[in-house]
C-alpha cells in the first residue's frame, strides 16, 4: 500500500490534479516570494546567492519529504476511517 501511495505522490498516479485549486491568493504569494528572492540574491552578491540557492534546494527537499509523509499519513487515516465505518 505504501508503494501505491508513493506512486500517487510522485505523479505516476495523480488524483491531486483534480483536488487542488490554485487560488489567486496562492498565485499572489508566489509572485511576492519570487520578487523577494530576486531582491535577496542581488543584495547578497555572487557568493551569498550561491549559498542561498543551496539553502533553498535543501529546504525544498525537506519540504517534499514532509509533504510526502503527511500525504501517506492522510491516506492511511482515510483508509482506517473507511474500514472502521464498514465494520
PyMOL Python script that loads the backbone (N, CA, C, O; Angstrom):
from pymol import cmd

cmd.read_pdbstr("""\
ATOM      1  N   UNK A   1       0.821  -1.190   0.000  1.00  0.00           N
ATOM      2  CA  UNK A   1       0.000   0.000   0.000  1.00  0.00           C
ATOM      3  C   UNK A   1       0.866   1.255   0.000  1.00  0.00           C
ATOM      4  O   UNK A   1       0.561   2.227  -0.692  1.00  0.00           O
ATOM      5  N   UNK A   2       1.938   1.231   0.772  1.00  0.00           N
ATOM      6  CA  UNK A   2       2.826   2.393   0.843  1.00  0.00           C
ATOM      7  C   UNK A   2       3.395   2.719  -0.537  1.00  0.00           C
ATOM      8  O   UNK A   2       3.514   3.889  -0.901  1.00  0.00           O
ATOM      9  N   UNK A   3       3.748   1.682  -1.308  1.00  0.00           N
ATOM     10  CA  UNK A   3       4.281   1.914  -2.652  1.00  0.00           C
ATOM     11  C   UNK A   3       3.249   2.576  -3.556  1.00  0.00           C
ATOM     12  O   UNK A   3       3.587   3.467  -4.335  1.00  0.00           O
ATOM     13  N   UNK A   4       1.987   2.146  -3.457  1.00  0.00           N
ATOM     14  CA  UNK A   4       0.936   2.756  -4.258  1.00  0.00           C
ATOM     15  C   UNK A   4       0.752   4.222  -3.880  1.00  0.00           C
ATOM     16  O   UNK A   4       0.578   5.080  -4.746  1.00  0.00           O
ATOM     17  N   UNK A   5       0.791   4.497  -2.592  1.00  0.00           N
ATOM     18  CA  UNK A   5       0.646   5.874  -2.127  1.00  0.00           C
ATOM     19  C   UNK A   5       1.803   6.720  -2.645  1.00  0.00           C
ATOM     20  O   UNK A   5       1.597   7.862  -3.056  1.00  0.00           O
ATOM     21  N   UNK A   6       3.017   6.173  -2.630  1.00  0.00           N
ATOM     22  CA  UNK A   6       4.167   6.914  -3.161  1.00  0.00           C
ATOM     23  C   UNK A   6       4.011   7.167  -4.660  1.00  0.00           C
ATOM     24  O   UNK A   6       4.408   8.223  -5.153  1.00  0.00           O
ATOM     25  N   UNK A   7       3.428   6.195  -5.399  1.00  0.00           N
ATOM     26  CA  UNK A   7       3.183   6.398  -6.834  1.00  0.00           C
ATOM     27  C   UNK A   7       2.207   7.550  -7.047  1.00  0.00           C
ATOM     28  O   UNK A   7       2.387   8.362  -7.954  1.00  0.00           O
ATOM     29  N   UNK A   8       1.188   7.618  -6.219  1.00  0.00           N
ATOM     30  CA  UNK A   8       0.258   8.744  -6.303  1.00  0.00           C
ATOM     31  C   UNK A   8       1.021  10.036  -6.034  1.00  0.00           C
ATOM     32  O   UNK A   8       0.887  11.014  -6.769  1.00  0.00           O
ATOM     33  N   UNK A   9       1.825  10.028  -4.969  1.00  0.00           N
ATOM     34  CA  UNK A   9       2.566  11.228  -4.579  1.00  0.00           C
ATOM     35  C   UNK A   9       3.555  11.661  -5.655  1.00  0.00           C
ATOM     36  O   UNK A   9       3.683  12.855  -5.929  1.00  0.00           O
ATOM     37  N   UNK A  10       4.256  10.708  -6.269  1.00  0.00           N
ATOM     38  CA  UNK A  10       5.298  11.056  -7.242  1.00  0.00           C
ATOM     39  C   UNK A  10       4.730  11.445  -8.602  1.00  0.00           C
ATOM     40  O   UNK A  10       5.478  11.847  -9.492  1.00  0.00           O
ATOM     41  N   UNK A  11       3.424  11.329  -8.770  1.00  0.00           N
ATOM     42  CA  UNK A  11       2.817  11.761 -10.023  1.00  0.00           C
ATOM     43  C   UNK A  11       2.576  10.644 -11.008  1.00  0.00           C
ATOM     44  O   UNK A  11       2.053  10.882 -12.097  1.00  0.00           O
ATOM     45  N   UNK A  12       2.943   9.439 -10.651  1.00  0.00           N
ATOM     46  CA  UNK A  12       2.669   8.311 -11.534  1.00  0.00           C
ATOM     47  C   UNK A  12       1.167   8.057 -11.576  1.00  0.00           C
ATOM     48  O   UNK A  12       0.644   7.585 -12.586  1.00  0.00           O
ATOM     49  N   UNK A  13       0.481   8.362 -10.500  1.00  0.00           N
ATOM     50  CA  UNK A  13      -0.971   8.397 -10.414  1.00  0.00           C
ATOM     51  C   UNK A  13      -1.265   9.763  -9.810  1.00  0.00           C
ATOM     52  O   UNK A  13      -0.687  10.096  -8.776  1.00  0.00           O
ATOM     53  N   UNK A  14      -2.129  10.562 -10.403  1.00  0.00           N
ATOM     54  CA  UNK A  14      -2.228  11.950  -9.927  1.00  0.00           C
ATOM     55  C   UNK A  14      -3.647  12.438  -9.661  1.00  0.00           C
ATOM     56  O   UNK A  14      -4.176  13.248 -10.422  1.00  0.00           O
ATOM     57  N   UNK A  15      -4.261  11.956  -8.598  1.00  0.00           N
ATOM     58  CA  UNK A  15      -5.580  12.488  -8.246  1.00  0.00           C
ATOM     59  C   UNK A  15      -5.513  13.912  -7.716  1.00  0.00           C
ATOM     60  O   UNK A  15      -6.528  14.607  -7.677  1.00  0.00           O
ATOM     61  N   UNK A  16      -4.346  14.347  -7.314  1.00  0.00           N
ATOM     62  CA  UNK A  16      -4.193  15.692  -6.752  1.00  0.00           C
ATOM     63  C   UNK A  16      -4.610  16.760  -7.763  1.00  0.00           C
ATOM     64  O   UNK A  16      -5.146  17.800  -7.380  1.00  0.00           O
ATOM     65  N   UNK A  17      -4.371  16.510  -9.040  1.00  0.00           N
ATOM     66  CA  UNK A  17      -4.755  17.487 -10.065  1.00  0.00           C
ATOM     67  C   UNK A  17      -6.244  17.795 -10.004  1.00  0.00           C
ATOM     68  O   UNK A  17      -6.664  18.912 -10.308  1.00  0.00           O
ATOM     69  N   UNK A  18      -7.032  16.818  -9.617  1.00  0.00           N
ATOM     70  CA  UNK A  18      -8.475  17.022  -9.517  1.00  0.00           C
ATOM     71  C   UNK A  18      -8.887  17.669  -8.207  1.00  0.00           C
ATOM     72  O   UNK A  18      -9.974  18.240  -8.119  1.00  0.00           O
ATOM     73  N   UNK A  19      -8.040  17.590  -7.187  1.00  0.00           N
ATOM     74  CA  UNK A  19      -8.426  18.061  -5.866  1.00  0.00           C
ATOM     75  C   UNK A  19      -7.913  19.448  -5.532  1.00  0.00           C
ATOM     76  O   UNK A  19      -8.560  20.178  -4.781  1.00  0.00           O
ATOM     77  N   UNK A  20      -6.761  19.830  -6.076  1.00  0.00           N
ATOM     78  CA  UNK A  20      -6.127  21.092  -5.691  1.00  0.00           C
ATOM     79  C   UNK A  20      -6.629  22.235  -6.563  1.00  0.00           C
ATOM     80  O   UNK A  20      -6.825  22.083  -7.769  1.00  0.00           O
ATOM     81  N   UNK A  21      -6.828  23.359  -5.934  1.00  0.00           N
ATOM     82  CA  UNK A  21      -7.223  24.561  -6.644  1.00  0.00           C
ATOM     83  C   UNK A  21      -6.168  25.623  -6.384  1.00  0.00           C
ATOM     84  O   UNK A  21      -5.901  25.974  -5.235  1.00  0.00           O
ATOM     85  N   UNK A  22      -5.566  26.136  -7.455  1.00  0.00           N
ATOM     86  CA  UNK A  22      -4.589  27.208  -7.294  1.00  0.00           C
ATOM     87  C   UNK A  22      -5.347  28.521  -7.261  1.00  0.00           C
ATOM     88  O   UNK A  22      -5.833  29.001  -8.285  1.00  0.00           O
ATOM     89  N   UNK A  23      -5.440  29.087  -6.082  1.00  0.00           N
ATOM     90  CA  UNK A  23      -6.221  30.302  -5.889  1.00  0.00           C
ATOM     91  C   UNK A  23      -5.405  31.541  -6.269  1.00  0.00           C
ATOM     92  O   UNK A  23      -4.187  31.469  -6.429  1.00  0.00           O
ATOM     93  N   UNK A  24      -6.077  32.645  -6.408  1.00  0.00           N
ATOM     94  CA  UNK A  24      -5.400  33.927  -6.661  1.00  0.00           C
ATOM     95  C   UNK A  24      -4.502  34.289  -5.492  1.00  0.00           C
ATOM     96  O   UNK A  24      -3.442  34.884  -5.684  1.00  0.00           O
ATOM     97  N   UNK A  25      -4.916  33.936  -4.283  1.00  0.00           N
ATOM     98  CA  UNK A  25      -4.099  34.214  -3.100  1.00  0.00           C
ATOM     99  C   UNK A  25      -2.755  33.485  -3.196  1.00  0.00           C
ATOM    100  O   UNK A  25      -1.709  34.072  -2.920  1.00  0.00           O
ATOM    101  N   UNK A  26      -2.783  32.218  -3.583  1.00  0.00           N
ATOM    102  CA  UNK A  26      -1.549  31.453  -3.730  1.00  0.00           C
ATOM    103  C   UNK A  26      -0.681  32.056  -4.822  1.00  0.00           C
ATOM    104  O   UNK A  26       0.526  32.217  -4.636  1.00  0.00           O
ATOM    105  N   UNK A  27      -1.278  32.389  -5.954  1.00  0.00           N
ATOM    106  CA  UNK A  27      -0.518  32.985  -7.058  1.00  0.00           C
ATOM    107  C   UNK A  27       0.143  34.290  -6.628  1.00  0.00           C
ATOM    108  O   UNK A  27       1.293  34.551  -6.980  1.00  0.00           O
ATOM    109  N   UNK A  28      -0.571  35.100  -5.877  1.00  0.00           N
ATOM    110  CA  UNK A  28      -0.020  36.375  -5.421  1.00  0.00           C
ATOM    111  C   UNK A  28       1.138  36.161  -4.455  1.00  0.00           C
ATOM    112  O   UNK A  28       2.163  36.836  -4.557  1.00  0.00           O
ATOM    113  N   UNK A  29       0.988  35.246  -3.537  1.00  0.00           N
ATOM    114  CA  UNK A  29       2.071  34.958  -2.586  1.00  0.00           C
ATOM    115  C   UNK A  29       3.296  34.423  -3.326  1.00  0.00           C
ATOM    116  O   UNK A  29       4.424  34.766  -2.973  1.00  0.00           O
ATOM    117  N   UNK A  30       3.092  33.593  -4.341  1.00  0.00           N
ATOM    118  CA  UNK A  30       4.219  33.090  -5.138  1.00  0.00           C
ATOM    119  C   UNK A  30       4.929  34.224  -5.870  1.00  0.00           C
ATOM    120  O   UNK A  30       6.156  34.230  -5.961  1.00  0.00           O
ATOM    121  N   UNK A  31       4.172  35.175  -6.389  1.00  0.00           N
ATOM    122  CA  UNK A  31       4.795  36.330  -7.053  1.00  0.00           C
ATOM    123  C   UNK A  31       5.612  37.158  -6.066  1.00  0.00           C
ATOM    124  O   UNK A  31       6.725  37.583  -6.375  1.00  0.00           O
ATOM    125  N   UNK A  32       5.056  37.382  -4.878  1.00  0.00           N
ATOM    126  CA  UNK A  32       5.765  38.158  -3.855  1.00  0.00           C
ATOM    127  C   UNK A  32       7.033  37.427  -3.429  1.00  0.00           C
ATOM    128  O   UNK A  32       8.089  38.043  -3.289  1.00  0.00           O
ATOM    129  N   UNK A  33       6.932  36.121  -3.224  1.00  0.00           N
ATOM    130  CA  UNK A  33       8.099  35.329  -2.830  1.00  0.00           C
ATOM    131  C   UNK A  33       9.198  35.407  -3.885  1.00  0.00           C
ATOM    132  O   UNK A  33      10.371  35.566  -3.547  1.00  0.00           O
ATOM    133  N   UNK A  34       8.830  35.298  -5.148  1.00  0.00           N
ATOM    134  CA  UNK A  34       9.816  35.372  -6.235  1.00  0.00           C
ATOM    135  C   UNK A  34      10.489  36.745  -6.250  1.00  0.00           C
ATOM    136  O   UNK A  34      11.698  36.844  -6.460  1.00  0.00           O
ATOM    137  N   UNK A  35       9.716  37.785  -6.031  1.00  0.00           N
ATOM    138  CA  UNK A  35      10.273  39.139  -6.006  1.00  0.00           C
ATOM    139  C   UNK A  35      11.266  39.296  -4.855  1.00  0.00           C
ATOM    140  O   UNK A  35      12.345  39.862  -5.035  1.00  0.00           O
ATOM    141  N   UNK A  36      10.900  38.794  -3.672  1.00  0.00           N
ATOM    142  CA  UNK A  36      11.804  38.869  -2.511  1.00  0.00           C
ATOM    143  C   UNK A  36      13.068  38.056  -2.740  1.00  0.00           C
ATOM    144  O   UNK A  36      14.160  38.478  -2.360  1.00  0.00           O
ATOM    145  N   UNK A  37      12.924  36.902  -3.356  1.00  0.00           N
ATOM    146  CA  UNK A  37      14.094  36.064  -3.638  1.00  0.00           C
ATOM    147  C   UNK A  37      15.063  36.797  -4.557  1.00  0.00           C
ATOM    148  O   UNK A  37      16.267  36.806  -4.304  1.00  0.00           O
ATOM    149  N   UNK A  38      14.559  37.404  -5.606  1.00  0.00           N
ATOM    150  CA  UNK A  38      15.418  38.152  -6.531  1.00  0.00           C
ATOM    151  C   UNK A  38      16.103  39.316  -5.831  1.00  0.00           C
ATOM    152  O   UNK A  38      17.288  39.560  -6.062  1.00  0.00           O
ATOM    153  N   UNK A  39      15.391  40.032  -4.990  1.00  0.00           N
ATOM    154  CA  UNK A  39      15.985  41.142  -4.239  1.00  0.00           C
ATOM    155  C   UNK A  39      17.086  40.642  -3.314  1.00  0.00           C
ATOM    156  O   UNK A  39      18.140  41.268  -3.200  1.00  0.00           O
ATOM    157  N   UNK A  40      16.844  39.527  -2.660  1.00  0.00           N
ATOM    158  CA  UNK A  40      17.832  38.963  -1.750  1.00  0.00           C
ATOM    159  C   UNK A  40      19.072  38.501  -2.502  1.00  0.00           C
ATOM    160  O   UNK A  40      20.191  38.737  -2.048  1.00  0.00           O
ATOM    161  N   UNK A  41      18.892  37.850  -3.638  1.00  0.00           N
ATOM    162  CA  UNK A  41      20.028  37.399  -4.441  1.00  0.00           C
ATOM    163  C   UNK A  41      20.884  38.577  -4.873  1.00  0.00           C
ATOM    164  O   UNK A  41      22.112  38.507  -4.822  1.00  0.00           O
ATOM    165  N   UNK A  42      20.249  39.652  -5.295  1.00  0.00           N
ATOM    166  CA  UNK A  42      21.002  40.851  -5.706  1.00  0.00           C
ATOM    167  C   UNK A  42      21.756  41.452  -4.518  1.00  0.00           C
ATOM    168  O   UNK A  42      22.893  41.900  -4.664  1.00  0.00           O
ATOM    169  N   UNK A  43      21.125  41.460  -3.352  1.00  0.00           N
ATOM    170  CA  UNK A  43      21.757  42.053  -2.169  1.00  0.00           C
ATOM    171  C   UNK A  43      22.920  41.204  -1.657  1.00  0.00           C
ATOM    172  O   UNK A  43      23.866  41.734  -1.074  1.00  0.00           O
ATOM    173  N   UNK A  44      22.853  39.897  -1.872  1.00  0.00           N
ATOM    174  CA  UNK A  44      23.889  39.003  -1.342  1.00  0.00           C
ATOM    175  C   UNK A  44      25.143  38.935  -2.199  1.00  0.00           C
ATOM    176  O   UNK A  44      26.216  38.601  -1.697  1.00  0.00           O
ATOM    177  N   UNK A  45      25.028  39.240  -3.459  1.00  0.00           N
ATOM    178  CA  UNK A  45      26.168  39.086  -4.355  1.00  0.00           C
ATOM    179  C   UNK A  45      26.325  37.634  -4.760  1.00  0.00           C
ATOM    180  O   UNK A  45      25.529  36.784  -4.359  1.00  0.00           O
ATOM    181  N   UNK A  46      27.354  37.343  -5.558  1.00  0.00           N
ATOM    182  CA  UNK A  46      27.527  36.002  -6.132  1.00  0.00           C
ATOM    183  C   UNK A  46      27.710  34.909  -5.088  1.00  0.00           C
ATOM    184  O   UNK A  46      27.041  33.878  -5.153  1.00  0.00           O
ATOM    185  N   UNK A  47      28.614  35.118  -4.116  1.00  0.00           N
ATOM    186  CA  UNK A  47      28.870  34.086  -3.111  1.00  0.00           C
ATOM    187  C   UNK A  47      27.638  33.832  -2.253  1.00  0.00           C
ATOM    188  O   UNK A  47      27.272  32.683  -2.005  1.00  0.00           O
ATOM    189  N   UNK A  48      27.013  34.886  -1.810  1.00  0.00           N
ATOM    190  CA  UNK A  48      25.814  34.748  -0.983  1.00  0.00           C
ATOM    191  C   UNK A  48      24.668  34.133  -1.747  1.00  0.00           C
ATOM    192  O   UNK A  48      23.901  33.345  -1.192  1.00  0.00           O
ATOM    193  N   UNK A  49      24.541  34.483  -3.017  1.00  0.00           N
ATOM    194  CA  UNK A  49      23.464  33.928  -3.843  1.00  0.00           C
ATOM    195  C   UNK A  49      23.638  32.424  -4.009  1.00  0.00           C
ATOM    196  O   UNK A  49      22.661  31.675  -4.004  1.00  0.00           O
ATOM    197  N   UNK A  50      24.872  31.990  -4.156  1.00  0.00           N
ATOM    198  CA  UNK A  50      25.138  30.547  -4.297  1.00  0.00           C
ATOM    199  C   UNK A  50      24.754  29.800  -3.018  1.00  0.00           C
ATOM    200  O   UNK A  50      24.161  28.723  -3.072  1.00  0.00           O
ATOM    201  N   UNK A  51      25.095  30.378  -1.878  1.00  0.00           N
ATOM    202  CA  UNK A  51      24.728  29.771  -0.592  1.00  0.00           C
ATOM    203  C   UNK A  51      23.214  29.757  -0.441  1.00  0.00           C
ATOM    204  O   UNK A  51      22.645  28.764   0.012  1.00  0.00           O
ATOM    205  N   UNK A  52      22.561  30.841  -0.814  1.00  0.00           N
ATOM    206  CA  UNK A  52      21.102  30.905  -0.738  1.00  0.00           C
ATOM    207  C   UNK A  52      20.459  29.823  -1.612  1.00  0.00           C
ATOM    208  O   UNK A  52      19.510  29.169  -1.178  1.00  0.00           O
ATOM    209  N   UNK A  53      20.952  29.630  -2.811  1.00  0.00           N
ATOM    210  CA  UNK A  53      20.399  28.611  -3.710  1.00  0.00           C
ATOM    211  C   UNK A  53      20.552  27.213  -3.107  1.00  0.00           C
ATOM    212  O   UNK A  53      19.637  26.395  -3.198  1.00  0.00           O
ATOM    213  N   UNK A  54      21.700  26.940  -2.495  1.00  0.00           N
ATOM    214  CA  UNK A  54      21.905  25.640  -1.842  1.00  0.00           C
ATOM    215  C   UNK A  54      20.935  25.469  -0.677  1.00  0.00           C
ATOM    216  O   UNK A  54      20.378  24.390  -0.473  1.00  0.00           O
ATOM    217  N   UNK A  55      20.740  26.543   0.083  1.00  0.00           N
ATOM    218  CA  UNK A  55      19.791  26.508   1.194  1.00  0.00           C
ATOM    219  C   UNK A  55      18.383  26.228   0.686  1.00  0.00           C
ATOM    220  O   UNK A  55      17.669  25.405   1.258  1.00  0.00           O
ATOM    221  N   UNK A  56      17.983  26.901  -0.376  1.00  0.00           N
ATOM    222  CA  UNK A  56      16.643  26.719  -0.941  1.00  0.00           C
ATOM    223  C   UNK A  56      16.460  25.290  -1.443  1.00  0.00           C
ATOM    224  O   UNK A  56      15.393  24.706  -1.259  1.00  0.00           O
ATOM    225  N   UNK A  57      17.480  24.722  -2.072  1.00  0.00           N
ATOM    226  CA  UNK A  57      17.406  23.338  -2.536  1.00  0.00           C
ATOM    227  C   UNK A  57      17.190  22.378  -1.366  1.00  0.00           C
ATOM    228  O   UNK A  57      16.346  21.485  -1.438  1.00  0.00           O
ATOM    229  N   UNK A  58      17.956  22.566  -0.290  1.00  0.00           N
ATOM    230  CA  UNK A  58      17.789  21.710   0.895  1.00  0.00           C
ATOM    231  C   UNK A  58      16.404  21.897   1.508  1.00  0.00           C
ATOM    232  O   UNK A  58      15.753  20.925   1.890  1.00  0.00           O
ATOM    233  N   UNK A  59      15.966  23.128   1.598  1.00  0.00           N
ATOM    234  CA  UNK A  59      14.652  23.421   2.166  1.00  0.00           C
ATOM    235  C   UNK A  59      13.538  22.782   1.336  1.00  0.00           C
ATOM    236  O   UNK A  59      12.583  22.237   1.889  1.00  0.00           O
ATOM    237  N   UNK A  60      13.662  22.850   0.018  1.00  0.00           N
ATOM    238  CA  UNK A  60      12.668  22.233  -0.866  1.00  0.00           C
ATOM    239  C   UNK A  60      12.648  20.719  -0.698  1.00  0.00           C
ATOM    240  O   UNK A  60      11.580  20.106  -0.696  1.00  0.00           O
ATOM    241  N   UNK A  61      13.820  20.117  -0.556  1.00  0.00           N
ATOM    242  CA  UNK A  61      13.894  18.668  -0.380  1.00  0.00           C
ATOM    243  C   UNK A  61      13.242  18.236   0.937  1.00  0.00           C
ATOM    244  O   UNK A  61      12.506  17.250   0.979  1.00  0.00           O
ATOM    245  N   UNK A  62      13.518  18.981   2.006  1.00  0.00           N
ATOM    246  CA  UNK A  62      12.899  18.683   3.294  1.00  0.00           C
ATOM    247  C   UNK A  62      11.386  18.854   3.206  1.00  0.00           C
ATOM    248  O   UNK A  62      10.634  18.023   3.713  1.00  0.00           O
ATOM    249  N   UNK A  63      10.945  19.920   2.570  1.00  0.00           N
ATOM    250  CA  UNK A  63       9.504  20.155   2.418  1.00  0.00           C
ATOM    251  C   UNK A  63       8.848  19.018   1.640  1.00  0.00           C
ATOM    252  O   UNK A  63       7.757  18.571   1.995  1.00  0.00           O
ATOM    253  N   UNK A  64       9.509  18.547   0.578  1.00  0.00           N
ATOM    254  CA  UNK A  64       8.981  17.441  -0.224  1.00  0.00           C
ATOM    255  C   UNK A  64       8.803  16.195   0.644  1.00  0.00           C
ATOM    256  O   UNK A  64       7.766  15.534   0.586  1.00  0.00           O
ATOM    257  N   UNK A  65       9.826  15.878   1.451  1.00  0.00           N
ATOM    258  CA  UNK A  65       9.771  14.700   2.315  1.00  0.00           C
ATOM    259  C   UNK A  65       8.641  14.840   3.334  1.00  0.00           C
ATOM    260  O   UNK A  65       7.879  13.896   3.546  1.00  0.00           O
ATOM    261  N   UNK A  66       8.527  15.996   3.958  1.00  0.00           N
ATOM    262  CA  UNK A  66       7.455  16.218   4.935  1.00  0.00           C
ATOM    263  C   UNK A  66       6.087  16.102   4.281  1.00  0.00           C
ATOM    264  O   UNK A  66       5.183  15.480   4.840  1.00  0.00           O
ATOM    265  N   UNK A  67       5.928  16.688   3.115  1.00  0.00           N
ATOM    266  CA  UNK A  67       4.641  16.629   2.418  1.00  0.00           C
ATOM    267  C   UNK A  67       4.295  15.205   1.998  1.00  0.00           C
ATOM    268  O   UNK A  67       3.140  14.788   2.087  1.00  0.00           O
ATOM    269  N   UNK A  68       5.291  14.468   1.544  1.00  0.00           N
ATOM    270  CA  UNK A  68       5.062  13.078   1.155  1.00  0.00           C
ATOM    271  C   UNK A  68       4.591  12.265   2.357  1.00  0.00           C
ATOM    272  O   UNK A  68       3.632  11.499   2.254  1.00  0.00           O
ATOM    273  N   UNK A  69       5.254  12.428   3.482  1.00  0.00           N
ATOM    274  CA  UNK A  69       4.868  11.688   4.682  1.00  0.00           C
ATOM    275  C   UNK A  69       3.487  12.115   5.170  1.00  0.00           C
ATOM    276  O   UNK A  69       2.703  11.273   5.607  1.00  0.00           O
ATOM    277  N   UNK A  70       3.178  13.401   5.104  1.00  0.00           N
ATOM    278  CA  UNK A  70       1.850  13.870   5.504  1.00  0.00           C
ATOM    279  C   UNK A  70       0.775  13.287   4.594  1.00  0.00           C
ATOM    280  O   UNK A  70      -0.300  12.915   5.064  1.00  0.00           O
ATOM    281  N   UNK A  71       1.054  13.206   3.307  1.00  0.00           N
ATOM    282  CA  UNK A  71       0.123  12.621   2.351  1.00  0.00           C
ATOM    283  C   UNK A  71      -0.113  11.146   2.674  1.00  0.00           C
ATOM    284  O   UNK A  71      -1.255  10.686   2.688  1.00  0.00           O
ATOM    285  N   UNK A  72       0.960  10.412   2.932  1.00  0.00           N
ATOM    286  CA  UNK A  72       0.850   8.992   3.273  1.00  0.00           C
ATOM    287  C   UNK A  72       0.028   8.825   4.544  1.00  0.00           C
ATOM    288  O   UNK A  72      -0.851   7.965   4.600  1.00  0.00           O
ATOM    289  N   UNK A  73       0.296   9.625   5.554  1.00  0.00           N
ATOM    290  CA  UNK A  73      -0.462   9.533   6.807  1.00  0.00           C
ATOM    291  C   UNK A  73      -1.943   9.851   6.575  1.00  0.00           C
ATOM    292  O   UNK A  73      -2.816   9.210   7.159  1.00  0.00           O
ATOM    293  N   UNK A  74      -2.217  10.828   5.733  1.00  0.00           N
ATOM    294  CA  UNK A  74      -3.604  11.178   5.430  1.00  0.00           C
ATOM    295  C   UNK A  74      -4.347  10.054   4.733  1.00  0.00           C
ATOM    296  O   UNK A  74      -5.505   9.779   5.049  1.00  0.00           O
ATOM    297  N   UNK A  75      -3.689   9.408   3.791  1.00  0.00           N
ATOM    298  CA  UNK A  75      -4.310   8.282   3.095  1.00  0.00           C
ATOM    299  C   UNK A  75      -4.531   7.127   4.057  1.00  0.00           C
ATOM    300  O   UNK A  75      -5.591   6.502   4.049  1.00  0.00           O
ATOM    301  N   UNK A  76      -3.540   6.845   4.884  1.00  0.00           N
ATOM    302  CA  UNK A  76      -3.698   5.770   5.873  1.00  0.00           C
ATOM    303  C   UNK A  76      -4.884   6.050   6.796  1.00  0.00           C
ATOM    304  O   UNK A  76      -5.688   5.161   7.080  1.00  0.00           O
ATOM    305  N   UNK A  77      -4.980   7.283   7.253  1.00  0.00           N
ATOM    306  CA  UNK A  77      -6.087   7.661   8.133  1.00  0.00           C
ATOM    307  C   UNK A  77      -7.422   7.459   7.415  1.00  0.00           C
ATOM    308  O   UNK A  77      -8.363   6.916   7.994  1.00  0.00           O
ATOM    309  N   UNK A  78      -7.504   7.890   6.170  1.00  0.00           N
ATOM    310  CA  UNK A  78      -8.745   7.751   5.400  1.00  0.00           C
ATOM    311  C   UNK A  78      -9.124   6.288   5.246  1.00  0.00           C
ATOM    312  O   UNK A  78     -10.295   5.935   5.381  1.00  0.00           O
ATOM    313  N   UNK A  79      -8.151   5.432   4.964  1.00  0.00           N
ATOM    314  CA  UNK A  79      -8.426   4.003   4.812  1.00  0.00           C
ATOM    315  C   UNK A  79      -8.894   3.411   6.136  1.00  0.00           C
ATOM    316  O   UNK A  79      -9.866   2.657   6.169  1.00  0.00           O
ATOM    317  N   UNK A  80      -8.218   3.744   7.212  1.00  0.00           N
ATOM    318  CA  UNK A  80      -8.626   3.242   8.527  1.00  0.00           C
ATOM    319  C   UNK A  80     -10.030   3.715   8.881  1.00  0.00           C
ATOM    320  O   UNK A  80     -10.827   2.960   9.438  1.00  0.00           O
ATOM    321  N   UNK A  81     -10.322   4.956   8.557  1.00  0.00           N
ATOM    322  CA  UNK A  81     -11.644   5.507   8.814  1.00  0.00           C
ATOM    323  C   UNK A  81     -12.717   4.751   8.030  1.00  0.00           C
ATOM    324  O   UNK A  81     -13.768   4.405   8.569  1.00  0.00           O
ATOM    325  N   UNK A  82     -12.436   4.503   6.758  1.00  0.00           N
ATOM    326  CA  UNK A  82     -13.394   3.780   5.921  1.00  0.00           C
ATOM    327  C   UNK A  82     -13.585   2.336   6.391  1.00  0.00           C
ATOM    328  O   UNK A  82     -14.709   1.835   6.426  1.00  0.00           O
ATOM    329  N   UNK A  83     -12.497   1.679   6.746  1.00  0.00           N
ATOM    330  CA  UNK A  83     -12.601   0.315   7.251  1.00  0.00           C
ATOM    331  C   UNK A  83     -13.414   0.306   8.554  1.00  0.00           C
ATOM    332  O   UNK A  83     -14.240  -0.583   8.762  1.00  0.00           O
ATOM    333  N   UNK A  84     -13.187   1.264   9.405  1.00  0.00           N
ATOM    334  CA  UNK A  84     -13.965   1.368  10.650  1.00  0.00           C
ATOM    335  C   UNK A  84     -15.438   1.624  10.386  1.00  0.00           C
ATOM    336  O   UNK A  84     -16.298   1.116  11.106  1.00  0.00           O
ATOM    337  N   UNK A  85     -15.733   2.404   9.362  1.00  0.00           N
ATOM    338  CA  UNK A  85     -17.127   2.688   9.027  1.00  0.00           C
ATOM    339  C   UNK A  85     -17.834   1.453   8.496  1.00  0.00           C
ATOM    340  O   UNK A  85     -19.032   1.274   8.713  1.00  0.00           O
ATOM    341  N   UNK A  86     -17.080   0.588   7.791  1.00  0.00           N
ATOM    342  CA  UNK A  86     -17.661  -0.628   7.230  1.00  0.00           C
ATOM    343  C   UNK A  86     -17.969  -1.638   8.327  1.00  0.00           C
ATOM    344  O   UNK A  86     -18.972  -2.349   8.262  1.00  0.00           O
ATOM    345  N   UNK A  87     -17.107  -1.698   9.330  1.00  0.00           N
ATOM    346  CA  UNK A  87     -17.283  -2.679  10.412  1.00  0.00           C
ATOM    347  C   UNK A  87     -18.432  -2.276  11.236  1.00  0.00           C
ATOM    348  O   UNK A  87     -18.766  -2.956  12.206  1.00  0.00           O
TER     349      UNK A  87
END
""", "prot")
cmd.dss("prot")
cmd.show_as("cartoon", "prot")
cmd.util.cbc("prot")
cmd.orient("prot")
